[in-house]
Amino acid sequence: MSAAVAMTPQQKSGLARLILRWPKRRGELERAAEGSILDLYESYELASLAYIQWTQKTEPAAAAIADDYRRIVIELEQEIAAALAE
């Protein structure tokens, strides 16, 4: 990770969450932490938080909304994995 890159709190949290998800890819995730992938880290964090929040709600639509966020999290993981492969 470049020392000159300033990350938002959400980007840092997204990176940390991804490192927990993929510990063997830690170095790769940290080295890639610049440019447009930072937006993916942030989106990953926000979608993950929304998923967690909706899984804890009891209202009738909560399960369907949580499923939607889970799909978004999976899609973001795929996008981030693809970006790392480039």
Helices and strands as residue ranges (DSSP letters): H 9-21, G 23-25, H 26-31, H 37-55, H 62-85
